[in-house]
Amino acid sequence: METVTMREFPPPPRAAEFSALIKKRLEEVKNSGGTRETVTIDWNGTLTPVEVIELPLSGLYYNPGTHRIRAQRSHDPVRDEAIDKDPWSAESQDYLEFLLQGDPANPDRRDRDFDKLKESLQQFGQNDPGLVTHQGVIINANTRAAALRELGKQSMRVGVLPESFTWADINAVELSLQLRKDHRRDYSYINRLLAMEEQASLGHTPESIAKEFRIRPTTYHQERWILSTIRELIDRSKSGGGVALRLVDFEDDQEKLKELHRLYEKLERVDRDQAEVLKEWRLAAILLDFAKTDIRHIDEAFLAKDYLADRLPANLKTGGFAAEQSPVSIPGLDIEIPGAVSAVAAARALNDQILRAKATIGSPGSELLGEDRERAQEVVEEARDAFDKAIDAAGRDARVRKRQQLAPARLAEACADIDQCVVDLVQARASRTLDEEAFDDAVLKLRGSLRKLAQQAGRGLPHPGDGVAWLIEAVSMEGA
């Protein structure tokens, strides 16, 4: 899949006519002599005020290149392609309006934030002006325009960008407006990733992009890794039928993907193959819609104990592996035998099946795919059942390990507190501020706690370790 680059669009229909209307209204505002409203834009680091006028909504166009719904355009690949061919057609503009009203993670659902915006506009009117080009393309306030249209409003207040602005200028202005801290509605997660990618394609450095998005450079590199991983998954999900996963399918997976990146980075330094296997398994769990707390159980212990192997059905174990095997020649004999499937290849083959199945189920018109869709549904259900059982087993073992480690961990914390107490005691004695009676009472309480600890630590142990033996002896001597 190609990376996002800045796109230039042809002028919309009647662009010259609408531009003339804008010039006329700007002239009227200039000559009115009254108080003139302006909106400030950030252009190449310079704050520039532009005039605000009232324009008919019927003449304005949604911006096909807006960062707000760039990922959501992939929701319907056919309609998305129609936008590329003619962004100003009624069909394309209707699709953009549909996406502006929809939930970023699933545009088929209406976004509750859109309805809240609509209610606010109904009750209080338009507080802040939008922003348009000289040809009537909405640069800022596309969502507000959609809400105003649904309310039956006939016009909206907008600032007008200079006529000389190129699409590069327009994109830069839109991005700077969106990244203001006081902006009312943030970009969805994938759209932020795409905006960063676009900035990188324009030659901006990681440091400058991180500063613009108000994140650390390390976070920027993490976000680029995540987008690259998503694009790779989309490519791998493509099947013979041409269906594939979409960017919008990953909108709700932000935290899961960030945790995956942190685990991958930690393991890659030690064992690249282990990191790759766990990456594939965690991605599979993400695709199968497991919760973040469940996915955390897919870790080094999960891999070491191979929780998944015995729980996968045979068809998911073997499906797709043949392509990953390389024949091995036997020295001195004119024969070859199939090579062993590596753990990484096996994990990728399993995940490829899940990817293609999810793409088939989620594609527009998937109900028409018949047997292919049924088989894809079976793959997803079988894989989810296997992962569910494996994660459940790993979770039970993790809870046992936690209980096993809890007492030693608490004792280690107590030792650290005692070490700090020694420092505090020396300082208090040096400054003559120690409450001797309170300290003596605390030591007596420690003695009682050590007696109880010795009693439980030595129970049932005919041959205790050196530490427990010392504790039992120390308490016994103290009581003698």
Contacts in CASP RR format, 6 or more apart in sequence:
PFRMAT RR
TARGET T0000
AUTHOR 0000-0000-0000
METHOD contacts of the structure
MODEL  1
METVTMREFPPPPRAAEFSALIKKRLEEVKNSGGTRETVTIDWNGTLTPV
EVIELPLSGLYYNPGTHRIRAQRSHDPVRDEAIDKDPWSAESQDYLEFLL
QGDPANPDRRDRDFDKLKESLQQFGQNDPGLVTHQGVIINANTRAAALRE
LGKQSMRVGVLPESFTWADINAVELSLQLRKDHRRDYSYINRLLAMEEQA
SLGHTPESIAKEFRIRPTTYHQERWILSTIRELIDRSKSGGGVALRLVDF
EDDQEKLKELHRLYEKLERVDRDQAEVLKEWRLAAILLDFAKTDIRHIDE
AFLAKDYLADRLPANLKTGGFAAEQSPVSIPGLDIEIPGAVSAVAAARAL
NDQILRAKATIGSPGSELLGEDRERAQEVVEEARDAFDKAIDAAGRDARV
RKRQQLAPARLAEACADIDQCVVDLVQARASRTLDEEAFDDAVLKLRGSL
RKLAQQAGRGLPHPGDGVAWLIEAVSMEGA
1 231 0 8 1.000
1 234 0 8 1.000
1 235 0 8 1.000
3 197 0 8 1.000
3 201 0 8 1.000
3 231 0 8 1.000
4 70 0 8 1.000
4 194 0 8 1.000
4 197 0 8 1.000
4 198 0 8 1.000
4 201 0 8 1.000
5 198 0 8 1.000
5 201 0 8 1.000
6 167 0 8 1.000
6 168 0 8 1.000
6 171 0 8 1.000
6 198 0 8 1.000
6 201 0 8 1.000
6 202 0 8 1.000
7 64 0 8 1.000
7 65 0 8 1.000
7 167 0 8 1.000
8 166 0 8 1.000
8 167 0 8 1.000
9 64 0 8 1.000
9 65 0 8 1.000
9 87 0 8 1.000
9 137 0 8 1.000
9 167 0 8 1.000
11 135 0 8 1.000
12 18 0 8 1.000
12 61 0 8 1.000
12 87 0 8 1.000
12 88 0 8 1.000
12 135 0 8 1.000
12 136 0 8 1.000
12 137 0 8 1.000
13 88 0 8 1.000
14 59 0 8 1.000
15 135 0 8 1.000
15 136 0 8 1.000
18 59 0 8 1.000
18 135 0 8 1.000
18 136 0 8 1.000
19 134 0 8 1.000
19 135 0 8 1.000
19 136 0 8 1.000
19 163 0 8 1.000
21 55 0 8 1.000
22 53 0 8 1.000
22 55 0 8 1.000
22 132 0 8 1.000
22 134 0 8 1.000
22 136 0 8 1.000
22 160 0 8 1.000
23 134 0 8 1.000
25 53 0 8 1.000
25 54 0 8 1.000
25 55 0 8 1.000
26 51 0 8 1.000
26 53 0 8 1.000
26 160 0 8 1.000
29 36 0 8 1.000
29 51 0 8 1.000
29 53 0 8 1.000
30 36 0 8 1.000
30 51 0 8 1.000
36 51 0 8 1.000
36 52 0 8 1.000
37 51 0 8 1.000
37 52 0 8 1.000
37 129 0 8 1.000
37 157 0 8 1.000
38 49 0 8 1.000
38 50 0 8 1.000
38 51 0 8 1.000
38 52 0 8 1.000
38 159 0 8 1.000
39 49 0 8 1.000
39 50 0 8 1.000
39 52 0 8 1.000
39 128 0 8 1.000
39 129 0 8 1.000
39 130 0 8 1.000
39 131 0 8 1.000
39 159 0 8 1.000
40 47 0 8 1.000
40 48 0 8 1.000
40 49 0 8 1.000
40 50 0 8 1.000
41 47 0 8 1.000
41 48 0 8 1.000
41 49 0 8 1.000
41 50 0 8 1.000
41 131 0 8 1.000
41 161 0 8 1.000
41 173 0 8 1.000
41 176 0 8 1.000
41 177 0 8 1.000
42 48 0 8 1.000
42 173 0 8 1.000
42 176 0 8 1.000
42 177 0 8 1.000
43 169 0 8 1.000
43 172 0 8 1.000
43 173 0 8 1.000
43 176 0 8 1.000
44 172 0 8 1.000
50 131 0 8 1.000
50 159 0 8 1.000
50 160 0 8 1.000
50 161 0 8 1.000
50 162 0 8 1.000
51 159 0 8 1.000
51 160 0 8 1.000
52 129 0 8 1.000
52 157 0 8 1.000
52 158 0 8 1.000
52 159 0 8 1.000
52 160 0 8 1.000
53 157 0 8 1.000
53 158 0 8 1.000
53 159 0 8 1.000
53 160 0 8 1.000
54 155 0 8 1.000
54 156 0 8 1.000
54 157 0 8 1.000
54 158 0 8 1.000
55 132 0 8 1.000
55 136 0 8 1.000
55 155 0 8 1.000
55 156 0 8 1.000
55 158 0 8 1.000
56 154 0 8 1.000
56 155 0 8 1.000
57 145 0 8 1.000
57 148 0 8 1.000
57 149 0 8 1.000
57 153 0 8 1.000
57 154 0 8 1.000
57 155 0 8 1.000
57 156 0 8 1.000
58 154 0 8 1.000
59 136 0 8 1.000
60 132 0 8 1.000
60 136 0 8 1.000
60 137 0 8 1.000
60 138 0 8 1.000
60 145 0 8 1.000
60 156 0 8 1.000
60 158 0 8 1.000
61 87 0 8 1.000
61 88 0 8 1.000
61 93 0 8 1.000
61 136 0 8 1.000
61 137 0 8 1.000
61 138 0 8 1.000
62 93 0 8 1.000
62 96 0 8 1.000
62 97 0 8 1.000
62 100 0 8 1.000
62 137 0 8 1.000
62 138 0 8 1.000
62 142 0 8 1.000
62 145 0 8 1.000
62 146 0 8 1.000
63 137 0 8 1.000
63 138 0 8 1.000
63 139 0 8 1.000
63 142 0 8 1.000
63 174 0 8 1.000
64 83 0 8 1.000
64 87 0 8 1.000
64 92 0 8 1.000
64 96 0 8 1.000
65 87 0 8 1.000
65 171 0 8 1.000
66 139 0 8 1.000
66 142 0 8 1.000
66 174 0 8 1.000
67 171 0 8 1.000
67 174 0 8 1.000
67 175 0 8 1.000
67 178 0 8 1.000
67 187 0 8 1.000
67 191 0 8 1.000
67 194 0 8 1.000
67 195 0 8 1.000
67 198 0 8 1.000
68 100 0 8 1.000
68 142 0 8 1.000
68 143 0 8 1.000
68 178 0 8 1.000
68 187 0 8 1.000
68 188 0 8 1.000
68 191 0 8 1.000
69 96 0 8 1.000
69 99 0 8 1.000
69 100 0 8 1.000
69 104 0 8 1.000
69 142 0 8 1.000
69 191 0 8 1.000
70 190 0 8 1.000
70 191 0 8 1.000
70 194 0 8 1.000
70 195 0 8 1.000
71 104 0 8 1.000
71 188 0 8 1.000
71 190 0 8 1.000
71 191 0 8 1.000
71 194 0 8 1.000
71 247 0 8 1.000
71 248 0 8 1.000
71 251 0 8 1.000
72 99 0 8 1.000
72 102 0 8 1.000
72 104 0 8 1.000
72 107 0 8 1.000
72 188 0 8 1.000
72 191 0 8 1.000
72 248 0 8 1.000
73 80 0 8 1.000
73 83 0 8 1.000
73 95 0 8 1.000
73 99 0 8 1.000
74 80 0 8 1.000
74 246 0 8 1.000
74 247 0 8 1.000
74 248 0 8 1.000
75 99 0 8 1.000
75 107 0 8 1.000
75 108 0 8 1.000
75 246 0 8 1.000
75 248 0 8 1.000
76 95 0 8 1.000
76 364 0 8 1.000
77 246 0 8 1.000
77 364 0 8 1.000
78 364 0 8 1.000
79 91 0 8 1.000
79 92 0 8 1.000
79 95 0 8 1.000
80 95 0 8 1.000
82 89 0 8 1.000
82 91 0 8 1.000
82 92 0 8 1.000
82 95 0 8 1.000
83 92 0 8 1.000
83 95 0 8 1.000
83 96 0 8 1.000
86 92 0 8 1.000
87 93 0 8 1.000
96 142 0 8 1.000
97 146 0 8 1.000
97 149 0 8 1.000
98 107 0 8 1.000
99 107 0 8 1.000
100 114 0 8 1.000
100 142 0 8 1.000
100 143 0 8 1.000
100 146 0 8 1.000
101 110 0 8 1.000
101 111 0 8 1.000
101 114 0 8 1.000
101 146 0 8 1.000
101 150 0 8 1.000
102 108 0 8 1.000
102 109 0 8 1.000
102 110 0 8 1.000
102 111 0 8 1.000
102 114 0 8 1.000
103 109 0 8 1.000
103 110 0 8 1.000
103 111 0 8 1.000
103 112 0 8 1.000
104 111 0 8 1.000
104 188 0 8 1.000
104 189 0 8 1.000
104 190 0 8 1.000
104 191 0 8 1.000
104 248 0 8 1.000
104 251 0 8 1.000
105 188 0 8 1.000
105 248 0 8 1.000
105 251 0 8 1.000
105 252 0 8 1.000
106 248 0 8 1.000
106 251 0 8 1.000
107 248 0 8 1.000
113 185 0 8 1.000
114 143 0 8 1.000
114 146 0 8 1.000
114 147 0 8 1.000
117 143 0 8 1.000
117 144 0 8 1.000
117 147 0 8 1.000
117 184 0 8 1.000
117 185 0 8 1.000
118 147 0 8 1.000
118 150 0 8 1.000
118 151 0 8 1.000
121 144 0 8 1.000
121 147 0 8 1.000
121 148 0 8 1.000
121 151 0 8 1.000
121 153 0 8 1.000
122 151 0 8 1.000
126 144 0 8 1.000
126 148 0 8 1.000
126 156 0 8 1.000
126 157 0 8 1.000
128 141 0 8 1.000
129 141 0 8 1.000
129 156 0 8 1.000
129 157 0 8 1.000
129 158 0 8 1.000
129 159 0 8 1.000
130 138 0 8 1.000
130 139 0 8 1.000
130 140 0 8 1.000
130 141 0 8 1.000
130 144 0 8 1.000
130 156 0 8 1.000
130 157 0 8 1.000
130 158 0 8 1.000
130 159 0 8 1.000
131 138 0 8 1.000
131 139 0 8 1.000
131 140 0 8 1.000
131 141 0 8 1.000
131 158 0 8 1.000
131 159 0 8 1.000
131 160 0 8 1.000
131 161 0 8 1.000
131 173 0 8 1.000
131 174 0 8 1.000
131 177 0 8 1.000
132 138 0 8 1.000
132 139 0 8 1.000
132 158 0 8 1.000
132 159 0 8 1.000
132 160 0 8 1.000
132 161 0 8 1.000
133 139 0 8 1.000
133 160 0 8 1.000
133 161 0 8 1.000
133 165 0 8 1.000
133 170 0 8 1.000
134 160 0 8 1.000
134 161 0 8 1.000
134 162 0 8 1.000
134 163 0 8 1.000
134 165 0 8 1.000
137 170 0 8 1.000
138 145 0 8 1.000
138 158 0 8 1.000
139 161 0 8 1.000
139 170 0 8 1.000
139 173 0 8 1.000
139 174 0 8 1.000
140 173 0 8 1.000
140 174 0 8 1.000
140 177 0 8 1.000
140 178 0 8 1.000
141 156 0 8 1.000
141 158 0 8 1.000
143 185 0 8 1.000
144 156 0 8 1.000
145 156 0 8 1.000
148 156 0 8 1.000
161 169 0 8 1.000
161 170 0 8 1.000
161 173 0 8 1.000
165 173 0 8 1.000
168 202 0 8 1.000
171 198 0 8 1.000
175 195 0 8 1.000
175 199 0 8 1.000
175 212 0 8 1.000
176 212 0 8 1.000
177 183 0 8 1.000
178 186 0 8 1.000
178 187 0 8 1.000
178 195 0 8 1.000
179 212 0 8 1.000
179 213 0 8 1.000
179 214 0 8 1.000
181 214 0 8 1.000
186 192 0 8 1.000
187 195 0 8 1.000
188 251 0 8 1.000
189 251 0 8 1.000
189 254 0 8 1.000
190 227 0 8 1.000
190 230 0 8 1.000
190 247 0 8 1.000
190 248 0 8 1.000
190 250 0 8 1.000
190 251 0 8 1.000
192 213 0 8 1.000
192 223 0 8 1.000
193 223 0 8 1.000
193 224 0 8 1.000
193 226 0 8 1.000
193 227 0 8 1.000
193 230 0 8 1.000
194 227 0 8 1.000
194 247 0 8 1.000
195 213 0 8 1.000
196 209 0 8 1.000
196 213 0 8 1.000
196 220 0 8 1.000
196 223 0 8 1.000
196 224 0 8 1.000
196 227 0 8 1.000
197 224 0 8 1.000
197 227 0 8 1.000
199 208 0 8 1.000
199 209 0 8 1.000
199 212 0 8 1.000
200 206 0 8 1.000
200 209 0 8 1.000
200 224 0 8 1.000
204 212 0 8 1.000
206 217 0 8 1.000
206 220 0 8 1.000
206 221 0 8 1.000
207 217 0 8 1.000
209 220 0 8 1.000
210 216 0 8 1.000
210 217 0 8 1.000
210 219 0 8 1.000
210 220 0 8 1.000
213 220 0 8 1.000
215 223 0 8 1.000
222 258 0 8 1.000
222 261 0 8 1.000
225 261 0 8 1.000
226 257 0 8 1.000
226 258 0 8 1.000
226 261 0 8 1.000
229 257 0 8 1.000
229 283 0 8 1.000
230 247 0 8 1.000
230 250 0 8 1.000
230 257 0 8 1.000
233 245 0 8 1.000
233 250 0 8 1.000
233 283 0 8 1.000
233 287 0 8 1.000
233 355 0 8 1.000
234 244 0 8 1.000
234 245 0 8 1.000
234 246 0 8 1.000
234 247 0 8 1.000
235 244 0 8 1.000
236 351 0 8 1.000
236 352 0 8 1.000
236 355 0 8 1.000
236 356 0 8 1.000
237 243 0 8 1.000
237 244 0 8 1.000
237 245 0 8 1.000
237 355 0 8 1.000
237 356 0 8 1.000
237 358 0 8 1.000
237 359 0 8 1.000
238 244 0 8 1.000
238 356 0 8 1.000
238 359 0 8 1.000
239 356 0 8 1.000
239 359 0 8 1.000
239 360 0 8 1.000
243 359 0 8 1.000
243 360 0 8 1.000
243 362 0 8 1.000
243 363 0 8 1.000
243 366 0 8 1.000
244 359 0 8 1.000
244 363 0 8 1.000
245 355 0 8 1.000
245 358 0 8 1.000
245 359 0 8 1.000
249 358 0 8 1.000
249 362 0 8 1.000
250 257 0 8 1.000
253 286 0 8 1.000
255 292 0 8 1.000
256 282 0 8 1.000
256 286 0 8 1.000
256 292 0 8 1.000
256 295 0 8 1.000
257 286 0 8 1.000
259 292 0 8 1.000
259 295 0 8 1.000
259 296 0 8 1.000
260 279 0 8 1.000
260 282 0 8 1.000
260 283 0 8 1.000
260 286 0 8 1.000
260 295 0 8 1.000
263 275 0 8 1.000
263 278 0 8 1.000
263 279 0 8 1.000
263 282 0 8 1.000
263 299 0 8 1.000
264 275 0 8 1.000
264 278 0 8 1.000
264 279 0 8 1.000
267 274 0 8 1.000
267 275 0 8 1.000
267 278 0 8 1.000
267 300 0 8 1.000
268 275 0 8 1.000
273 342 0 8 1.000
273 343 0 8 1.000
273 344 0 8 1.000
274 300 0 8 1.000
274 303 0 8 1.000
276 344 0 8 1.000
276 347 0 8 1.000
277 303 0 8 1.000
277 343 0 8 1.000
277 344 0 8 1.000
277 347 0 8 1.000
278 298 0 8 1.000
278 299 0 8 1.000
278 300 0 8 1.000
278 302 0 8 1.000
278 303 0 8 1.000
280 344 0 8 1.000
280 347 0 8 1.000
280 348 0 8 1.000
280 350 0 8 1.000
280 351 0 8 1.000
281 298 0 8 1.000
281 302 0 8 1.000
281 303 0 8 1.000
281 308 0 8 1.000
281 347 0 8 1.000
281 351 0 8 1.000
282 295 0 8 1.000
282 298 0 8 1.000
283 351 0 8 1.000
284 350 0 8 1.000
284 351 0 8 1.000
284 354 0 8 1.000
284 383 0 8 1.000
284 387 0 8 1.000
285 294 0 8 1.000
285 295 0 8 1.000
285 298 0 8 1.000
285 387 0 8 1.000
285 391 0 8 1.000
286 295 0 8 1.000
287 351 0 8 1.000
287 354 0 8 1.000
287 355 0 8 1.000
287 358 0 8 1.000
288 354 0 8 1.000
288 380 0 8 1.000
288 383 0 8 1.000
288 384 0 8 1.000
288 387 0 8 1.000
289 384 0 8 1.000
290 384 0 8 1.000
290 387 0 8 1.000
290 388 0 8 1.000
290 391 0 8 1.000
294 391 0 8 1.000
295 391 0 8 1.000
297 391 0 8 1.000
297 394 0 8 1.000
297 395 0 8 1.000
297 398 0 8 1.000
298 391 0 8 1.000
298 394 0 8 1.000
301 394 0 8 1.000
301 397 0 8 1.000
301 398 0 8 1.000
301 401 0 8 1.000
302 308 0 8 1.000
302 390 0 8 1.000
302 394 0 8 1.000
305 394 0 8 1.000
305 397 0 8 1.000
307 390 0 8 1.000
307 391 0 8 1.000
307 393 0 8 1.000
307 394 0 8 1.000
308 386 0 8 1.000
308 387 0 8 1.000
308 390 0 8 1.000
309 317 0 8 1.000
311 386 0 8 1.000
311 387 0 8 1.000
311 389 0 8 1.000
311 390 0 8 1.000
312 350 0 8 1.000
312 383 0 8 1.000
312 386 0 8 1.000
313 382 0 8 1.000
313 386 0 8 1.000
315 382 0 8 1.000
316 350 0 8 1.000
316 353 0 8 1.000
316 379 0 8 1.000
316 382 0 8 1.000
316 383 0 8 1.000
316 386 0 8 1.000
317 346 0 8 1.000
317 350 0 8 1.000
319 349 0 8 1.000
319 353 0 8 1.000
320 349 0 8 1.000
320 352 0 8 1.000
320 353 0 8 1.000
321 341 0 8 1.000
321 345 0 8 1.000
321 346 0 8 1.000
321 349 0 8 1.000
323 349 0 8 1.000
324 341 0 8 1.000
324 342 0 8 1.000
324 345 0 8 1.000
324 346 0 8 1.000
324 348 0 8 1.000
324 349 0 8 1.000
325 338 0 8 1.000
325 339 0 8 1.000
325 340 0 8 1.000
325 341 0 8 1.000
325 345 0 8 1.000
326 339 0 8 1.000
327 336 0 8 1.000
327 337 0 8 1.000
327 338 0 8 1.000
327 339 0 8 1.000
328 336 0 8 1.000
328 337 0 8 1.000
328 338 0 8 1.000
328 339 0 8 1.000
329 335 0 8 1.000
329 336 0 8 1.000
330 336 0 8 1.000
330 337 0 8 1.000
341 349 0 8 1.000
350 383 0 8 1.000
353 379 0 8 1.000
353 383 0 8 1.000
354 379 0 8 1.000
354 380 0 8 1.000
354 383 0 8 1.000
356 376 0 8 1.000
357 375 0 8 1.000
357 376 0 8 1.000
357 377 0 8 1.000
357 379 0 8 1.000
357 380 0 8 1.000
357 383 0 8 1.000
358 376 0 8 1.000
358 380 0 8 1.000
360 366 0 8 1.000
360 369 0 8 1.000
360 372 0 8 1.000
360 373 0 8 1.000
360 376 0 8 1.000
361 373 0 8 1.000
361 376 0 8 1.000
361 377 0 8 1.000
361 380 0 8 1.000
363 369 0 8 1.000
366 373 0 8 1.000
367 373 0 8 1.000
369 376 0 8 1.000
425 434 0 8 1.000
425 439 0 8 1.000
428 434 0 8 1.000
447 478 0 8 1.000
450 471 0 8 1.000
450 474 0 8 1.000
450 475 0 8 1.000
451 475 0 8 1.000
453 471 0 8 1.000
454 468 0 8 1.000
454 471 0 8 1.000
454 472 0 8 1.000
454 474 0 8 1.000
454 475 0 8 1.000
457 464 0 8 1.000
457 468 0 8 1.000
457 471 0 8 1.000
457 472 0 8 1.000
458 464 0 8 1.000
458 468 0 8 1.000
458 472 0 8 1.000
461 468 0 8 1.000
464 472 0 8 1.000
END
